Amino acid sequence: MILGIGIDVVHVRRIRHWLVVPGLVERFFHPDEVSIFKERGDAAALSLAARFAAKEAFGKAIGSGLSGINLRDIKVINNHNGKPEITLFGTALERLEALGGKHVHVSLTHESDNAIALAIIED
């Protein structure tokens, strides 16, 4: 059964700004996400924007937003087939479990100016 659905859009220029502010990317992204973005070169901002949108979409899907959730506790990476997957830790996992959720599906898309993510929580 679906317990929550969330969607979010992030303007890529916002993330491009973050890339030049020391420590800002590390504040909002899991260390594995930071490692991957460093390999993406010119596509780094697009990749991070989509992942940030997924974090926001997750907050909407749980119904309480991201207040009280450490954003580094939400990791969005692609599996070996390229499918995006979301892994939760600490504060984010606690929120999912409090909702009764067991699995989070995530879909990402991006184009030159925007990145969009959809999150669906199932029991």
PyMOL commands that set and color helices and strands:
alter all, ss='L'
color gray80, all
select helices_A, chain A and resi 12-19+24-28+31-39+41-62+71-73+90-99
alter helices_A, ss='H'
color red, helices_A
select strands_A, chain A and resi 2-11+74-78+84-88+103-110+114-122
alter strands_A, ss='S'
color yellow, strands_A
deselect
rebuild
show_as cartoon
